[in-house]
Amino acid sequence: MTESAYPVDFSVPVDDEERSRFLALTGIVLFSKAILLIPHLFLLTAYFIAVQFVVWIGYWYILIQGGKPYWVENLEIIFVAWASRVFAWFTSTTDIYPTFGTDDNYPAQVTVVEAPEPQSRPLAIAGILLLRPLLALPHLFILVWLTLGTLVAAWVGYVYILVTGSLPLALHFYFVGFHRWWARTWAWIAALTDEYPPFTLKS
């Protein structure tokens, strides 16, 4: 796989794509596979709310100092990496149940190249004024619609796994590309990078 030119990437290595028929069946029945993720979803929701304050504090650091301290970036990366593991398991790109917090050994990984300093102060001001998400609206609009399609694709994947025991590579690459786009958009809003994300499912 070629290395991504964008500073934020998401990847899940391709394996034999053999998957659990039992987990696929739980997904087919009213997406009940999500019930097994309730502990993650509960904690991630709380983390998401808390990390919004951390992101906002980070904007102030950029405005004053030109960059963010390690602890701010680390808390932001933990959120996007954790959410990425949950997504990977839900969509069957891996059958390994997601771990809580951080995990450098999990198959699904988010990588973030540290933004060069000084970071953009105008973008930091836009963040402080809660305007930065508005600049990402073109991405968010497309991604909301793609999310609906991804739910359908995930269900199709469950059916395919139940019948054949494996996830098609085409679905694997789609799920990875879709979540990569989400991760990049959130990372840009959170000022993990000032490079505006590309409109693509590819790396």
C-alpha positions in Angstrom: 0.0 0.0 0.0 1.4 3.4 -0.9 1.9 5.9 1.9 -0.8 8.6 2.2 0.3 12.1 1.2 -2.3 13.6 3.6 -1.1 13.9 7.2 -4.0 11.9 8.6 -4.7 8.3 7.5 -6.7 5.3 8.5 -5.9 1.8 7.5 -6.9 -1.8 8.2 -4.6 -4.4 6.7 -6.2 -6.9 4.2 -6.2 -10.4 5.6 -8.0 -13.5 4.3 -11.2 -11.6 5.1 -12.6 -14.7 6.8 -15.2 -13.5 9.3 -17.5 -14.8 12.0 -20.9 -16.0 10.8 -22.2 -15.5 14.3 -21.2 -11.9 14.4 -22.6 -11.4 10.9 -25.9 -12.9 12.0 -26.1 -10.4 15.0 -25.6 -7.6 12.4 -28.3 -8.9 10.1 -30.9 -9.0 12.8 -31.8 -5.3 13.2 -28.1 -4.4 13.5 -28.1 -6.0 16.9 -24.3 -6.3 16.6 -24.3 -2.6 17.8 -25.7 -3.8 21.2 -22.3 -5.5 21.8 -20.8 -2.0 21.4 -22.9 -0.3 24.0 -20.0 0.1 26.5 -17.9 1.7 23.8 -20.7 3.9 22.5 -21.6 5.2 26.0 -18.0 6.0 26.8 -17.2 7.5 23.4 -20.2 9.8 23.6 -19.0 11.1 26.9 -15.4 11.4 25.5 -16.7 13.2 22.4 -18.4 15.8 24.6 -15.3 16.3 26.7 -12.9 16.4 23.8 -14.8 19.3 22.2 -13.6 21.5 25.1 -10.1 20.2 24.6 -10.3 21.1 20.9 -11.5 24.6 21.7 -8.6 25.0 24.2 -6.3 23.8 21.4 -7.5 26.7 19.2 -6.4 29.2 21.9 -3.0 27.6 22.2 -2.5 27.9 18.4 -3.7 31.5 18.5 -1.3 32.4 21.3 1.7 30.1 20.7 1.3 28.9 17.2 0.9 25.3 18.1 -0.7 22.9 20.6 0.8 21.0 23.6 1.2 17.3 23.4 -1.6 16.5 25.9 -4.2 18.3 23.7 -3.2 16.5 20.5 -3.0 13.2 22.4 -6.5 13.4 23.7 -7.8 14.3 20.3 -6.0 11.4 18.6 -7.2 9.0 21.3 -10.8 9.9 20.4 -10.5 9.4 16.6 -8.4 6.2 17.0 -10.9 4.7 19.5 -13.9 5.6 17.3 -12.0 4.1 14.3 -11.6 0.7 16.0 -15.3 0.6 16.9 -16.2 1.4 13.3 -13.8 -1.2 11.9 -15.4 -3.9 14.1 -19.0 -2.8 13.3 -18.3 -3.0 9.6 -16.5 -6.4 9.8 -13.2 -5.1 8.4 -11.9 -6.9 11.5 -13.5 -9.4 13.9 -11.2 -8.4 16.8 -13.4 -6.7 19.4 -12.2 -3.1 19.8 -10.2 -2.1 22.8 -10.9 0.8 25.0 -8.7 4.0 24.9 -5.4 3.4 23.1 -4.1 0.3 21.3 -1.1 0.4 19.0 -1.5 -3.3 18.1 -5.1 -3.3 16.9 -5.5 -4.0 13.2 -7.4 -0.7 12.5 -5.0 2.3 13.0 -5.2 6.0 12.6 -1.9 7.8 11.9 -1.4 11.5 12.3 1.7 13.4 11.2 2.3 16.3 13.6 1.3 19.6 12.1 4.2 22.0 11.4 4.3 25.1 13.5 3.2 27.8 13.4 -0.3 26.5 12.7 -2.8 28.9 11.0 -4.0 31.5 13.5 -6.9 32.6 11.2 -8.2 29.0 11.3 -7.7 29.0 15.0 -9.8 32.1 15.4 -12.4 30.4 13.2 -12.4 27.5 15.6 -12.7 29.7 18.7 -15.7 31.4 17.1 -17.1 27.9 16.3 -17.0 28.7 12.6 -14.4 26.1 11.6 -17.0 23.3 11.4 -18.9 25.5 8.9 -15.9 25.4 6.6 -16.1 21.6 6.7 -19.8 21.6 5.7 -19.2 20.4 2.1 -17.5 17.3 3.6 -20.0 16.8 6.3 -22.9 17.0 3.8 -21.4 14.3 1.6 -20.4 12.1 4.6 -23.9 12.2 6.1 -25.3 10.7 2.9 -22.4 8.3 2.6 -23.1 7.2 6.2 -26.6 6.0 5.1 -25.1 4.1 2.2 -22.4 2.6 4.5 -25.1 1.2 6.9 -26.7 -0.5 3.9 -23.2 -1.7 2.7 -22.5 -3.0 6.2 -25.7 -5.0 6.3 -25.0 -6.4 2.8 -21.5 -7.4 4.2 -23.1 -9.3 7.0 -25.3 -11.2 4.6 -22.3 -12.0 2.4 -20.3 -13.2 5.4 -23.2 -15.4 6.6 -23.4 -17.1 3.2 -19.7 -17.3 2.3 -17.8 -16.8 5.5 -15.8 -13.8 4.2 -16.0 -10.1 3.6 -15.6 -9.0 -0.1 -12.4 -7.0 -0.7 -14.5 -4.3 -2.4 -16.5 -3.7 0.8 -13.3 -3.7 2.9 -11.7 -1.0 0.8 -14.9 1.0 0.8 -15.3 0.9 4.5 -11.7 1.9 5.1 -12.0 4.7 2.6 -15.2 6.0 4.0 -13.9 6.1 7.6 -10.6 7.6 6.4 -12.6 10.5 5.0 -14.5 10.9 8.3 -11.3 10.8 10.3 -9.6 13.4 8.1 -12.6 15.7 8.3 -12.8 15.5 12.1 -9.0 15.8 12.4 -9.1 19.0 10.4 -11.9 20.5 12.5 -9.9 19.6 15.6 -6.8 21.3 14.1 -4.7 18.2 14.1 -3.8 19.4 10.7 -4.4 22.7 8.8 -4.4 21.0 5.4 -8.0 20.9 4.2 -9.1 17.3 3.6 -9.5 15.9 0.1 -12.8 14.8 -1.3 -11.9 11.2 -1.8 -12.4 7.6 -0.5 -8.8 6.8 -1.6 -5.6 7.2 0.4 
